[in-house]
């Protein structure tokens, strides 16, 4: 890959090689960014048209974020990718610490967002603005988080990891199989993803456009 620094001495990795870890993380970032954009578009469309949003779709979208990115994607980054990277590139300690703080706060953040949604659904219009602000803040923070990973963490991993590092990480990340990256959903999740795909607006679903 043009512009990528040579691998660390003894790494034995060519910069142009593909790795399941990088592919999976990129794909999951794209799926999550599309989900967050669809969430924002759904809310904007409901406000513009003067009606309440489809709360069942919003609940499904937030459940996806909770069940997949928060619990699966983040866990493997924190337990596998980041420790391996710090062993090879300790100069990234500050960036990793910032990302770990985001991960640690993620479960609380999604719970707060789900609570704000429940308040909006039960208490109605007076809670709309609170929920919309909470979504805006959550989306902005998540996109910034993924941006740091894409700009700093993944290029460094490509630069410094050796074949042994990649083998362990690739095996773990290849097992993720997020349904929004093209994998068949597990049977118990099939209704969730059917609802999201059929009802959520583009770019994640086939529902009414929010533009």
PyMOL commands that place a pseudoatom at each C-alpha (Angstrom):
pseudoatom trace, name=CA, resn=UNK, resi=1, chain=A, elem=C, hetatm=0, pos=[0.000, 0.000, 0.000]
pseudoatom trace, name=CA, resn=UNK, resi=2, chain=A, elem=C, hetatm=0, pos=[1.423, 3.337, -1.052]
pseudoatom trace, name=CA, resn=UNK, resi=3, chain=A, elem=C, hetatm=0, pos=[2.578, 5.542, 1.796]
pseudoatom trace, name=CA, resn=UNK, resi=4, chain=A, elem=C, hetatm=0, pos=[2.628, 2.809, 4.429]
pseudoatom trace, name=CA, resn=UNK, resi=5, chain=A, elem=C, hetatm=0, pos=[5.825, 2.651, 6.431]
pseudoatom trace, name=CA, resn=UNK, resi=6, chain=A, elem=C, hetatm=0, pos=[7.913, -0.527, 6.197]
pseudoatom trace, name=CA, resn=UNK, resi=7, chain=A, elem=C, hetatm=0, pos=[7.106, -3.269, 8.693]
pseudoatom trace, name=CA, resn=UNK, resi=8, chain=A, elem=C, hetatm=0, pos=[9.088, -3.424, 11.912]
pseudoatom trace, name=CA, resn=UNK, resi=9, chain=A, elem=C, hetatm=0, pos=[12.350, -5.319, 11.762]
pseudoatom trace, name=CA, resn=UNK, resi=10, chain=A, elem=C, hetatm=0, pos=[11.713, -9.029, 11.764]
pseudoatom trace, name=CA, resn=UNK, resi=11, chain=A, elem=C, hetatm=0, pos=[7.984, -8.620, 11.217]
pseudoatom trace, name=CA, resn=UNK, resi=12, chain=A, elem=C, hetatm=0, pos=[8.033, -10.441, 7.875]
pseudoatom trace, name=CA, resn=UNK, resi=13, chain=A, elem=C, hetatm=0, pos=[4.785, -8.834, 6.718]
pseudoatom trace, name=CA, resn=UNK, resi=14, chain=A, elem=C, hetatm=0, pos=[4.259, -7.115, 3.381]
pseudoatom trace, name=CA, resn=UNK, resi=15, chain=A, elem=C, hetatm=0, pos=[2.252, -3.884, 3.590]
pseudoatom trace, name=CA, resn=UNK, resi=16, chain=A, elem=C, hetatm=0, pos=[0.007, -5.008, 0.714]
pseudoatom trace, name=CA, resn=UNK, resi=17, chain=A, elem=C, hetatm=0, pos=[-1.191, -8.217, 2.388]
pseudoatom trace, name=CA, resn=UNK, resi=18, chain=A, elem=C, hetatm=0, pos=[-4.868, -8.502, 3.317]
pseudoatom trace, name=CA, resn=UNK, resi=19, chain=A, elem=C, hetatm=0, pos=[-5.891, -9.567, 6.790]
pseudoatom trace, name=CA, resn=UNK, resi=20, chain=A, elem=C, hetatm=0, pos=[-9.279, -10.674, 8.075]
pseudoatom trace, name=CA, resn=UNK, resi=21, chain=A, elem=C, hetatm=0, pos=[-8.877, -8.442, 11.130]
pseudoatom trace, name=CA, resn=UNK, resi=22, chain=A, elem=C, hetatm=0, pos=[-8.611, -5.268, 9.065]
pseudoatom trace, name=CA, resn=UNK, resi=23, chain=A, elem=C, hetatm=0, pos=[-11.358, -6.304, 6.661]
pseudoatom trace, name=CA, resn=UNK, resi=24, chain=A, elem=C, hetatm=0, pos=[-13.760, -7.174, 9.479]
pseudoatom trace, name=CA, resn=UNK, resi=25, chain=A, elem=C, hetatm=0, pos=[-13.117, -3.958, 11.396]
pseudoatom trace, name=CA, resn=UNK, resi=26, chain=A, elem=C, hetatm=0, pos=[-13.516, -1.818, 8.253]
pseudoatom trace, name=CA, resn=UNK, resi=27, chain=A, elem=C, hetatm=0, pos=[-16.754, -3.604, 7.321]
pseudoatom trace, name=CA, resn=UNK, resi=28, chain=A, elem=C, hetatm=0, pos=[-18.172, -3.320, 10.825]
pseudoatom trace, name=CA, resn=UNK, resi=29, chain=A, elem=C, hetatm=0, pos=[-17.283, 0.362, 10.967]
pseudoatom trace, name=CA, resn=UNK, resi=30, chain=A, elem=C, hetatm=0, pos=[-19.074, 0.932, 7.670]
pseudoatom trace, name=CA, resn=UNK, resi=31, chain=A, elem=C, hetatm=0, pos=[-22.152, -0.976, 8.857]
pseudoatom trace, name=CA, resn=UNK, resi=32, chain=A, elem=C, hetatm=0, pos=[-22.291, 0.938, 12.114]
pseudoatom trace, name=CA, resn=UNK, resi=33, chain=A, elem=C, hetatm=0, pos=[-21.797, 4.303, 10.405]
pseudoatom trace, name=CA, resn=UNK, resi=34, chain=A, elem=C, hetatm=0, pos=[-24.675, 3.438, 8.053]
pseudoatom trace, name=CA, resn=UNK, resi=35, chain=A, elem=C, hetatm=0, pos=[-26.853, 2.417, 11.006]
pseudoatom trace, name=CA, resn=UNK, resi=36, chain=A, elem=C, hetatm=0, pos=[-26.122, 5.665, 12.853]
pseudoatom trace, name=CA, resn=UNK, resi=37, chain=A, elem=C, hetatm=0, pos=[-26.803, 7.746, 9.745]
pseudoatom trace, name=CA, resn=UNK, resi=38, chain=A, elem=C, hetatm=0, pos=[-30.119, 5.939, 9.205]
pseudoatom trace, name=CA, resn=UNK, resi=39, chain=A, elem=C, hetatm=0, pos=[-31.048, 6.559, 12.833]
pseudoatom trace, name=CA, resn=UNK, resi=40, chain=A, elem=C, hetatm=0, pos=[-30.427, 10.286, 12.424]
pseudoatom trace, name=CA, resn=UNK, resi=41, chain=A, elem=C, hetatm=0, pos=[-32.321, 10.379, 9.128]
pseudoatom trace, name=CA, resn=UNK, resi=42, chain=A, elem=C, hetatm=0, pos=[-35.327, 8.603, 10.618]
pseudoatom trace, name=CA, resn=UNK, resi=43, chain=A, elem=C, hetatm=0, pos=[-35.559, 11.169, 13.403]
pseudoatom trace, name=CA, resn=UNK, resi=44, chain=A, elem=C, hetatm=0, pos=[-35.070, 14.099, 11.033]
pseudoatom trace, name=CA, resn=UNK, resi=45, chain=A, elem=C, hetatm=0, pos=[-37.780, 12.797, 8.713]
pseudoatom trace, name=CA, resn=UNK, resi=46, chain=A, elem=C, hetatm=0, pos=[-40.283, 12.352, 11.555]
pseudoatom trace, name=CA, resn=UNK, resi=47, chain=A, elem=C, hetatm=0, pos=[-39.653, 15.877, 12.835]
pseudoatom trace, name=CA, resn=UNK, resi=48, chain=A, elem=C, hetatm=0, pos=[-39.860, 17.374, 9.347]
pseudoatom trace, name=CA, resn=UNK, resi=49, chain=A, elem=C, hetatm=0, pos=[-43.149, 15.606, 8.616]
pseudoatom trace, name=CA, resn=UNK, resi=50, chain=A, elem=C, hetatm=0, pos=[-44.619, 16.460, 12.012]
pseudoatom trace, name=CA, resn=UNK, resi=51, chain=A, elem=C, hetatm=0, pos=[-45.189, 12.978, 13.411]
pseudoatom trace, name=CA, resn=UNK, resi=52, chain=A, elem=C, hetatm=0, pos=[-43.635, 10.642, 15.931]
pseudoatom trace, name=CA, resn=UNK, resi=53, chain=A, elem=C, hetatm=0, pos=[-40.996, 8.209, 14.656]
pseudoatom trace, name=CA, resn=UNK, resi=54, chain=A, elem=C, hetatm=0, pos=[-41.536, 4.456, 14.502]
pseudoatom trace, name=CA, resn=UNK, resi=55, chain=A, elem=C, hetatm=0, pos=[-40.410, 3.549, 18.003]
pseudoatom trace, name=CA, resn=UNK, resi=56, chain=A, elem=C, hetatm=0, pos=[-40.230, -0.177, 17.268]
pseudoatom trace, name=CA, resn=UNK, resi=57, chain=A, elem=C, hetatm=0, pos=[-37.643, 0.470, 14.545]
pseudoatom trace, name=CA, resn=UNK, resi=58, chain=A, elem=C, hetatm=0, pos=[-35.658, 2.791, 16.811]
pseudoatom trace, name=CA, resn=UNK, resi=59, chain=A, elem=C, hetatm=0, pos=[-35.635, 0.126, 19.524]
pseudoatom trace, name=CA, resn=UNK, resi=60, chain=A, elem=C, hetatm=0, pos=[-34.432, -2.464, 17.015]
pseudoatom trace, name=CA, resn=UNK, resi=61, chain=A, elem=C, hetatm=0, pos=[-31.635, -0.209, 15.784]
pseudoatom trace, name=CA, resn=UNK, resi=62, chain=A, elem=C, hetatm=0, pos=[-30.390, 0.546, 19.304]
pseudoatom trace, name=CA, resn=UNK, resi=63, chain=A, elem=C, hetatm=0, pos=[-30.591, -3.134, 20.222]
pseudoatom trace, name=CA, resn=UNK, resi=64, chain=A, elem=C, hetatm=0, pos=[-28.351, -3.909, 17.256]
pseudoatom trace, name=CA, resn=UNK, resi=65, chain=A, elem=C, hetatm=0, pos=[-25.786, -1.358, 18.435]
pseudoatom trace, name=CA, resn=UNK, resi=66, chain=A, elem=C, hetatm=0, pos=[-25.900, -2.827, 21.935]
pseudoatom trace, name=CA, resn=UNK, resi=67, chain=A, elem=C, hetatm=0, pos=[-25.694, -6.481, 20.904]
pseudoatom trace, name=CA, resn=UNK, resi=68, chain=A, elem=C, hetatm=0, pos=[-23.096, -6.290, 18.139]
pseudoatom trace, name=CA, resn=UNK, resi=69, chain=A, elem=C, hetatm=0, pos=[-20.733, -3.255, 18.084]
pseudoatom trace, name=CA, resn=UNK, resi=70, chain=A, elem=C, hetatm=0, pos=[-20.788, -2.647, 21.838]
pseudoatom trace, name=CA, resn=UNK, resi=71, chain=A, elem=C, hetatm=0, pos=[-20.511, -6.247, 23.037]
pseudoatom trace, name=CA, resn=UNK, resi=72, chain=A, elem=C, hetatm=0, pos=[-18.695, -8.024, 20.192]
pseudoatom trace, name=CA, resn=UNK, resi=73, chain=A, elem=C, hetatm=0, pos=[-16.647, -5.540, 18.176]
pseudoatom trace, name=CA, resn=UNK, resi=74, chain=A, elem=C, hetatm=0, pos=[-15.411, -3.507, 21.150]
pseudoatom trace, name=CA, resn=UNK, resi=75, chain=A, elem=C, hetatm=0, pos=[-14.671, -6.523, 23.307]
pseudoatom trace, name=CA, resn=UNK, resi=76, chain=A, elem=C, hetatm=0, pos=[-12.310, -8.042, 20.759]
pseudoatom trace, name=CA, resn=UNK, resi=77, chain=A, elem=C, hetatm=0, pos=[-10.562, -4.747, 20.189]
pseudoatom trace, name=CA, resn=UNK, resi=78, chain=A, elem=C, hetatm=0, pos=[-10.034, -4.253, 23.920]
pseudoatom trace, name=CA, resn=UNK, resi=79, chain=A, elem=C, hetatm=0, pos=[-9.048, -7.833, 24.735]
pseudoatom trace, name=CA, resn=UNK, resi=80, chain=A, elem=C, hetatm=0, pos=[-7.027, -8.729, 21.630]
pseudoatom trace, name=CA, resn=UNK, resi=81, chain=A, elem=C, hetatm=0, pos=[-6.163, -5.921, 19.205]
pseudoatom trace, name=CA, resn=UNK, resi=82, chain=A, elem=C, hetatm=0, pos=[-5.142, -3.150, 21.589]
pseudoatom trace, name=CA, resn=UNK, resi=83, chain=A, elem=C, hetatm=0, pos=[-2.907, -5.260, 23.888]
pseudoatom trace, name=CA, resn=UNK, resi=84, chain=A, elem=C, hetatm=0, pos=[-1.142, -6.767, 20.869]
pseudoatom trace, name=CA, resn=UNK, resi=85, chain=A, elem=C, hetatm=0, pos=[-0.640, -3.336, 19.356]
pseudoatom trace, name=CA, resn=UNK, resi=86, chain=A, elem=C, hetatm=0, pos=[0.771, -1.848, 22.557]
pseudoatom trace, name=CA, resn=UNK, resi=87, chain=A, elem=C, hetatm=0, pos=[3.360, -4.623, 22.711]
pseudoatom trace, name=CA, resn=UNK, resi=88, chain=A, elem=C, hetatm=0, pos=[4.601, -3.592, 19.252]
pseudoatom trace, name=CA, resn=UNK, resi=89, chain=A, elem=C, hetatm=0, pos=[3.932, 0.152, 19.344]
pseudoatom trace, name=CA, resn=UNK, resi=90, chain=A, elem=C, hetatm=0, pos=[3.903, 1.476, 22.921]
pseudoatom trace, name=CA, resn=UNK, resi=91, chain=A, elem=C, hetatm=0, pos=[3.986, 5.028, 21.574]
pseudoatom trace, name=CA, resn=UNK, resi=92, chain=A, elem=C, hetatm=0, pos=[0.274, 4.590, 20.845]
pseudoatom trace, name=CA, resn=UNK, resi=93, chain=A, elem=C, hetatm=0, pos=[-0.562, 4.291, 24.546]
pseudoatom trace, name=CA, resn=UNK, resi=94, chain=A, elem=C, hetatm=0, pos=[-2.372, 7.644, 24.674]
pseudoatom trace, name=CA, resn=UNK, resi=95, chain=A, elem=C, hetatm=0, pos=[-4.549, 6.883, 21.653]
pseudoatom trace, name=CA, resn=UNK, resi=96, chain=A, elem=C, hetatm=0, pos=[-5.363, 3.404, 22.949]
pseudoatom trace, name=CA, resn=UNK, resi=97, chain=A, elem=C, hetatm=0, pos=[-6.192, 4.768, 26.400]
pseudoatom trace, name=CA, resn=UNK, resi=98, chain=A, elem=C, hetatm=0, pos=[-8.615, 7.232, 24.829]
pseudoatom trace, name=CA, resn=UNK, resi=99, chain=A, elem=C, hetatm=0, pos=[-10.302, 4.467, 22.848]
pseudoatom trace, name=CA, resn=UNK, resi=100, chain=A, elem=C, hetatm=0, pos=[-10.476, 2.226, 25.910]
pseudoatom trace, name=CA, resn=UNK, resi=101, chain=A, elem=C, hetatm=0, pos=[-12.221, 4.999, 27.822]
pseudoatom trace, name=CA, resn=UNK, resi=102, chain=A, elem=C, hetatm=0, pos=[-14.757, 5.173, 25.015]
pseudoatom trace, name=CA, resn=UNK, resi=103, chain=A, elem=C, hetatm=0, pos=[-15.275, 1.414, 25.208]
pseudoatom trace, name=CA, resn=UNK, resi=104, chain=A, elem=C, hetatm=0, pos=[-15.674, 1.512, 28.976]
pseudoatom trace, name=CA, resn=UNK, resi=105, chain=A, elem=C, hetatm=0, pos=[-18.308, 4.237, 28.667]
pseudoatom trace, name=CA, resn=UNK, resi=106, chain=A, elem=C, hetatm=0, pos=[-20.071, 2.587, 25.734]
pseudoatom trace, name=CA, resn=UNK, resi=107, chain=A, elem=C, hetatm=0, pos=[-22.365, 0.288, 27.684]
pseudoatom trace, name=CA, resn=UNK, resi=108, chain=A, elem=C, hetatm=0, pos=[-23.543, 3.150, 29.891]
pseudoatom trace, name=CA, resn=UNK, resi=109, chain=A, elem=C, hetatm=0, pos=[-23.979, 5.392, 26.852]
pseudoatom trace, name=CA, resn=UNK, resi=110, chain=A, elem=C, hetatm=0, pos=[-26.228, 2.956, 24.991]
pseudoatom trace, name=CA, resn=UNK, resi=111, chain=A, elem=C, hetatm=0, pos=[-28.273, 2.349, 28.161]
pseudoatom trace, name=CA, resn=UNK, resi=112, chain=A, elem=C, hetatm=0, pos=[-28.737, 6.100, 28.568]
pseudoatom trace, name=CA, resn=UNK, resi=113, chain=A, elem=C, hetatm=0, pos=[-29.810, 6.355, 24.945]
pseudoatom trace, name=CA, resn=UNK, resi=114, chain=A, elem=C, hetatm=0, pos=[-32.297, 3.505, 25.328]
pseudoatom trace, name=CA, resn=UNK, resi=115, chain=A, elem=C, hetatm=0, pos=[-33.702, 5.194, 28.437]
pseudoatom trace, name=CA, resn=UNK, resi=116, chain=A, elem=C, hetatm=0, pos=[-34.068, 8.478, 26.550]
pseudoatom trace, name=CA, resn=UNK, resi=117, chain=A, elem=C, hetatm=0, pos=[-35.926, 6.599, 23.810]
pseudoatom trace, name=CA, resn=UNK, resi=118, chain=A, elem=C, hetatm=0, pos=[-38.272, 4.988, 26.339]
pseudoatom trace, name=CA, resn=UNK, resi=119, chain=A, elem=C, hetatm=0, pos=[-38.970, 8.381, 27.895]
pseudoatom trace, name=CA, resn=UNK, resi=120, chain=A, elem=C, hetatm=0, pos=[-39.747, 9.809, 24.447]
pseudoatom trace, name=CA, resn=UNK, resi=121, chain=A, elem=C, hetatm=0, pos=[-42.062, 6.904, 23.610]
pseudoatom trace, name=CA, resn=UNK, resi=122, chain=A, elem=C, hetatm=0, pos=[-43.942, 6.938, 26.920]
pseudoatom trace, name=CA, resn=UNK, resi=123, chain=A, elem=C, hetatm=0, pos=[-44.006, 10.663, 27.720]
pseudoatom trace, name=CA, resn=UNK, resi=124, chain=A, elem=C, hetatm=0, pos=[-44.311, 11.917, 24.189]
pseudoatom trace, name=CA, resn=UNK, resi=125, chain=A, elem=C, hetatm=0, pos=[-43.391, 15.174, 22.498]
pseudoatom trace, name=CA, resn=UNK, resi=126, chain=A, elem=C, hetatm=0, pos=[-41.853, 16.910, 25.544]
pseudoatom trace, name=CA, resn=UNK, resi=127, chain=A, elem=C, hetatm=0, pos=[-39.049, 14.335, 25.470]
pseudoatom trace, name=CA, resn=UNK, resi=128, chain=A, elem=C, hetatm=0, pos=[-38.397, 14.450, 21.712]
pseudoatom trace, name=CA, resn=UNK, resi=129, chain=A, elem=C, hetatm=0, pos=[-35.682, 17.120, 21.854]
pseudoatom trace, name=CA, resn=UNK, resi=130, chain=A, elem=C, hetatm=0, pos=[-33.864, 15.343, 24.690]
pseudoatom trace, name=CA, resn=UNK, resi=131, chain=A, elem=C, hetatm=0, pos=[-33.718, 12.122, 22.699]
pseudoatom trace, name=CA, resn=UNK, resi=132, chain=A, elem=C, hetatm=0, pos=[-32.643, 13.855, 19.505]
pseudoatom trace, name=CA, resn=UNK, resi=133, chain=A, elem=C, hetatm=0, pos=[-29.816, 15.619, 21.346]
pseudoatom trace, name=CA, resn=UNK, resi=134, chain=A, elem=C, hetatm=0, pos=[-28.745, 12.332, 22.944]
pseudoatom trace, name=CA, resn=UNK, resi=135, chain=A, elem=C, hetatm=0, pos=[-28.665, 10.649, 19.527]
pseudoatom trace, name=CA, resn=UNK, resi=136, chain=A, elem=C, hetatm=0, pos=[-26.669, 13.513, 18.002]
pseudoatom trace, name=CA, resn=UNK, resi=137, chain=A, elem=C, hetatm=0, pos=[-24.104, 13.330, 20.789]
pseudoatom trace, name=CA, resn=UNK, resi=138, chain=A, elem=C, hetatm=0, pos=[-23.864, 9.548, 20.601]
pseudoatom trace, name=CA, resn=UNK, resi=139, chain=A, elem=C, hetatm=0, pos=[-23.477, 9.511, 16.818]
pseudoatom trace, name=CA, resn=UNK, resi=140, chain=A, elem=C, hetatm=0, pos=[-20.850, 12.256, 16.860]
pseudoatom trace, name=CA, resn=UNK, resi=141, chain=A, elem=C, hetatm=0, pos=[-18.829, 10.489, 19.548]
pseudoatom trace, name=CA, resn=UNK, resi=142, chain=A, elem=C, hetatm=0, pos=[-19.016, 7.127, 17.837]
pseudoatom trace, name=CA, resn=UNK, resi=143, chain=A, elem=C, hetatm=0, pos=[-17.923, 8.500, 14.468]
pseudoatom trace, name=CA, resn=UNK, resi=144, chain=A, elem=C, hetatm=0, pos=[-14.986, 10.271, 16.114]
pseudoatom trace, name=CA, resn=UNK, resi=145, chain=A, elem=C, hetatm=0, pos=[-14.045, 7.030, 17.882]
pseudoatom trace, name=CA, resn=UNK, resi=146, chain=A, elem=C, hetatm=0, pos=[-14.064, 5.053, 14.642]
pseudoatom trace, name=CA, resn=UNK, resi=147, chain=A, elem=C, hetatm=0, pos=[-12.118, 7.820, 12.934]
pseudoatom trace, name=CA, resn=UNK, resi=148, chain=A, elem=C, hetatm=0, pos=[-9.270, 7.484, 15.440]
pseudoatom trace, name=CA, resn=UNK, resi=149, chain=A, elem=C, hetatm=0, pos=[-9.179, 3.734, 14.909]
pseudoatom trace, name=CA, resn=UNK, resi=150, chain=A, elem=C, hetatm=0, pos=[-9.114, 4.117, 11.130]
pseudoatom trace, name=CA, resn=UNK, resi=151, chain=A, elem=C, hetatm=0, pos=[-6.510, 6.899, 11.121]
pseudoatom trace, name=CA, resn=UNK, resi=152, chain=A, elem=C, hetatm=0, pos=[-4.135, 5.722, 13.871]
pseudoatom trace, name=CA, resn=UNK, resi=153, chain=A, elem=C, hetatm=0, pos=[-4.747, 2.189, 15.095]
pseudoatom trace, name=CA, resn=UNK, resi=154, chain=A, elem=C, hetatm=0, pos=[-5.282, 0.166, 11.931]
pseudoatom trace, name=CA, resn=UNK, resi=155, chain=A, elem=C, hetatm=0, pos=[-2.395, 1.709, 9.951]
pseudoatom trace, name=CA, resn=UNK, resi=156, chain=A, elem=C, hetatm=0, pos=[-0.093, 1.063, 12.899]
pseudoatom trace, name=CA, resn=UNK, resi=157, chain=A, elem=C, hetatm=0, pos=[-1.251, -2.544, 13.129]
pseudoatom trace, name=CA, resn=UNK, resi=158, chain=A, elem=C, hetatm=0, pos=[-0.517, -3.066, 9.452]
pseudoatom trace, name=CA, resn=UNK, resi=159, chain=A, elem=C, hetatm=0, pos=[2.920, -1.553, 9.933]
pseudoatom trace, name=CA, resn=UNK, resi=160, chain=A, elem=C, hetatm=0, pos=[4.115, -3.430, 13.011]
pseudoatom trace, name=CA, resn=UNK, resi=161, chain=A, elem=C, hetatm=0, pos=[2.370, -6.784, 13.327]
pseudoatom trace, name=CA, resn=UNK, resi=162, chain=A, elem=C, hetatm=0, pos=[4.092, -9.979, 12.291]
pseudoatom trace, name=CA, resn=UNK, resi=163, chain=A, elem=C, hetatm=0, pos=[2.580, -13.158, 10.896]
pseudoatom trace, name=CA, resn=UNK, resi=164, chain=A, elem=C, hetatm=0, pos=[2.024, -14.638, 14.328]
pseudoatom trace, name=CA, resn=UNK, resi=165, chain=A, elem=C, hetatm=0, pos=[0.202, -11.519, 15.509]
pseudoatom trace, name=CA, resn=UNK, resi=166, chain=A, elem=C, hetatm=0, pos=[-2.069, -11.585, 12.478]
pseudoatom trace, name=CA, resn=UNK, resi=167, chain=A, elem=C, hetatm=0, pos=[-2.819, -15.299, 12.714]
pseudoatom trace, name=CA, resn=UNK, resi=168, chain=A, elem=C, hetatm=0, pos=[-4.267, -15.018, 16.216]
pseudoatom trace, name=CA, resn=UNK, resi=169, chain=A, elem=C, hetatm=0, pos=[-6.199, -11.824, 15.494]
pseudoatom trace, name=CA, resn=UNK, resi=170, chain=A, elem=C, hetatm=0, pos=[-7.554, -12.969, 12.131]
pseudoatom trace, name=CA, resn=UNK, resi=171, chain=A, elem=C, hetatm=0, pos=[-8.961, -16.157, 13.632]
pseudoatom trace, name=CA, resn=UNK, resi=172, chain=A, elem=C, hetatm=0, pos=[-10.767, -14.194, 16.339]
pseudoatom trace, name=CA, resn=UNK, resi=173, chain=A, elem=C, hetatm=0, pos=[-12.150, -11.376, 14.194]
pseudoatom trace, name=CA, resn=UNK, resi=174, chain=A, elem=C, hetatm=0, pos=[-13.218, -13.631, 11.311]
pseudoatom trace, name=CA, resn=UNK, resi=175, chain=A, elem=C, hetatm=0, pos=[-15.678, -15.258, 13.712]
pseudoatom trace, name=CA, resn=UNK, resi=176, chain=A, elem=C, hetatm=0, pos=[-17.600, -11.997, 14.302]
pseudoatom trace, name=CA, resn=UNK, resi=177, chain=A, elem=C, hetatm=0, pos=[-20.041, -12.341, 11.363]
pseudoatom trace, name=CA, resn=UNK, resi=178, chain=A, elem=C, hetatm=0, pos=[-22.115, -9.235, 11.951]
pseudoatom trace, name=CA, resn=UNK, resi=179, chain=A, elem=C, hetatm=0, pos=[-25.296, -9.711, 9.862]
pseudoatom trace, name=CA, resn=UNK, resi=180, chain=A, elem=C, hetatm=0, pos=[-25.103, -6.125, 8.606]
pseudoatom trace, name=CA, resn=UNK, resi=181, chain=A, elem=C, hetatm=0, pos=[-21.779, -6.955, 6.930]
pseudoatom trace, name=CA, resn=UNK, resi=182, chain=A, elem=C, hetatm=0, pos=[-23.374, -9.645, 4.778]
pseudoatom trace, name=CA, resn=UNK, resi=183, chain=A, elem=C, hetatm=0, pos=[-23.505, -12.661, 7.077]
pseudoatom trace, name=CA, resn=UNK, resi=184, chain=A, elem=C, hetatm=0, pos=[-26.605, -14.707, 7.762]
pseudoatom trace, name=CA, resn=UNK, resi=185, chain=A, elem=C, hetatm=0, pos=[-28.064, -13.686, 11.132]
pseudoatom trace, name=CA, resn=UNK, resi=186, chain=A, elem=C, hetatm=0, pos=[-28.345, -16.322, 13.844]
pseudoatom trace, name=CA, resn=UNK, resi=187, chain=A, elem=C, hetatm=0, pos=[-31.937, -17.617, 14.013]
pseudoatom trace, name=CA, resn=UNK, resi=188, chain=A, elem=C, hetatm=0, pos=[-32.749, -15.752, 17.218]
pseudoatom trace, name=CA, resn=UNK, resi=189, chain=A, elem=C, hetatm=0, pos=[-31.599, -12.461, 15.651]
pseudoatom trace, name=CA, resn=UNK, resi=190, chain=A, elem=C, hetatm=0, pos=[-33.374, -12.945, 12.307]
pseudoatom trace, name=CA, resn=UNK, resi=191, chain=A, elem=C, hetatm=0, pos=[-36.528, -10.980, 13.297]
pseudoatom trace, name=CA, resn=UNK, resi=192, chain=A, elem=C, hetatm=0, pos=[-34.404, -8.081, 14.538]
pseudoatom trace, name=CA, resn=UNK, resi=193, chain=A, elem=C, hetatm=0, pos=[-32.492, -7.773, 11.284]
pseudoatom trace, name=CA, resn=UNK, resi=194, chain=A, elem=C, hetatm=0, pos=[-35.584, -8.287, 9.154]
pseudoatom trace, name=CA, resn=UNK, resi=195, chain=A, elem=C, hetatm=0, pos=[-37.242, -5.336, 10.912]
pseudoatom trace, name=CA, resn=UNK, resi=196, chain=A, elem=C, hetatm=0, pos=[-34.155, -3.145, 10.514]
pseudoatom trace, name=CA, resn=UNK, resi=197, chain=A, elem=C, hetatm=0, pos=[-33.690, -3.954, 6.833]
pseudoatom trace, name=CA, resn=UNK, resi=198, chain=A, elem=C, hetatm=0, pos=[-37.367, -3.581, 5.928]
pseudoatom trace, name=CA, resn=UNK, resi=199, chain=A, elem=C, hetatm=0, pos=[-38.248, -0.529, 8.045]
pseudoatom trace, name=CA, resn=UNK, resi=200, chain=A, elem=C, hetatm=0, pos=[-35.127, 1.568, 8.641]
pseudoatom trace, name=CA, resn=UNK, resi=201, chain=A, elem=C, hetatm=0, pos=[-34.312, 4.193, 5.999]
pseudoatom trace, name=CA, resn=UNK, resi=202, chain=A, elem=C, hetatm=0, pos=[-31.289, 4.038, 3.711]
pseudoatom trace, name=CA, resn=UNK, resi=203, chain=A, elem=C, hetatm=0, pos=[-28.379, 3.601, 3.854]
pseudoatom trace, name=CA, resn=UNK, resi=204, chain=A, elem=C, hetatm=0, pos=[-28.980, 0.646, 6.196]
pseudoatom trace, name=CA, resn=UNK, resi=205, chain=A, elem=C, hetatm=0, pos=[-32.507, -0.406, 5.208]
pseudoatom trace, name=CA, resn=UNK, resi=206, chain=A, elem=C, hetatm=0, pos=[-35.245, -0.283, 2.621]
pseudoatom trace, name=CA, resn=UNK, resi=207, chain=A, elem=C, hetatm=0, pos=[-37.639, 1.974, 4.505]
pseudoatom trace, name=CA, resn=UNK, resi=208, chain=A, elem=C, hetatm=0, pos=[-38.742, 5.456, 3.392]
pseudoatom trace, name=CA, resn=UNK, resi=209, chain=A, elem=C, hetatm=0, pos=[-35.854, 7.758, 2.534]
pseudoatom trace, name=CA, resn=UNK, resi=210, chain=A, elem=C, hetatm=0, pos=[-35.049, 10.331, 5.155]
pseudoatom trace, name=CA, resn=UNK, resi=211, chain=A, elem=C, hetatm=0, pos=[-33.615, 12.895, 2.738]
for i in range(1, 211): cmd.bond("trace and resi %d" % i, "trace and resi %d" % (i + 1))
show_as sticks, trace
zoom trace
